Amino acid sequence: MQREAILAALRSVRTHPTAGSVFRMVRRKVPSVSFGTVYRNLNLLKDEGRVLELAFGKECSRYDGDVSYHHHFFCLKCEGVFDLKAPSLKDLDKTVSAGSGMDVRYHRINFYGRCKKCK
């Protein structure tokens, strides 16, 4: 029940919350949940491929309930994280695999700069 509440909370927002923010969201529905439970379940959901963990430098991890193929933009001023719908680069995995002899499973591309609000 707690894991599904965490997943539902993540899928209900587009803000890419931190573990602390997810904890506060879930606690409204499941008052007895602990931060440790939320954190452990976020890691389990990540390992299951049901959520994405986004790490932007020294900033704490952010989480995304949308595991479909898309990129992210990190605003260097307000530290907001935004989804970007960009052309698919899925063939890039095959190209890199063939050229390097490595077995590439996936890639992530993040963009950095200033968002529309912070320009």
N, C-alpha and C positions, 0 to 999 in steps of 0.2 A: 504494500500500500504506500509506504513512504517513497519508494523508488518511483512509482508511477506519479505520485504527487510532485516530485522533483521534475520529472520529465514534462508533466503537464504545465508546470510553472515556466519552464524554459521555453516551451513551444508557444506560450501565450504572449511572449514579448519579443521584440526585435532589438533590444538594448544590449545584448551580450553581457549579462551580469557577471559579477564576481561570485565566488562561493558564498561570501557573506551576504550579498544581495539575494541570492537564491535561498539561503537559509531564512532570511526575513520574509520572503514571499511564501515559502512553504509553511513557516510557523503560523501564519494566519489561518491556514487550513488544518494543520496538524500541530497544535500547541505543544505537544510533548516531544517533538523532534529535537534532537541535539545538533549542534554544528558539526560534530564529528560524524554523525550519521549522514548528514547531507554531503559532507566532503567525501566520505567513503563511497557513497552511492554515485556521486558525480564521476568518480574514477571508474567505478564498475560500468556505468553507462557509457563512458568514453571507451573503455576496453571492448564493450559490446558493439561499438560503432553507432550508438543511438544518439550521442551528443558529440560536439567538437570542443576540444580545449584549445583556446587561442592564447598564445603567450607573446607579448609584445615587449621585448627587452626586459628592463628591471621591473616593469609593471607586473602586478599579480595577474594570474591567469583569468581569462574571461571564458564564458561558456556559451555555446550556440546550440539550440535545439533543432536547427535546420541543417541536416547533414547532406542536403542536395549539393551538387557541384556549384560552387560560387566562390568568389574572392572576397577579401575584406579590406577596408580602408581604415587606418588608424590616424586620428587627428592629433598632431603633435602639440596643439595648443589646449584643447578642451579634453583630450584623451578619450573622445567618443570612438566607438567602433561601429562601422556601418557595412552592411552587405552591399556588394557590387555584383550586378549581373553583367558579366563580360563574356566575350566569345569563348567558347569551349576550347581548352588546350589539352583535352584528354589524350590526343595522339602524341603529345609531348612525352608521356611516359614511355610509349613504345619506341619513339625516336631515341631517347636517352638510353634506354635498355639496349637497343641494337648497337648504338655507337660506343657504349662503354663496357658491354658485357655484364652489366649489373642487372639485377632483377628489381626494377622500379615498380613499386606497388601503387604509389600515389604521390602527389605533390600539392603544395599549397603556395599560393602567391598572395602576398600582402602588399598593399600600397600604403605609403606614408605621406603626409602633407597636412594641409589645413582644410577642414570641411567647409561647406558653403557658408555656415554661420560665422566661422572664424577667419575667413579670407583676409 
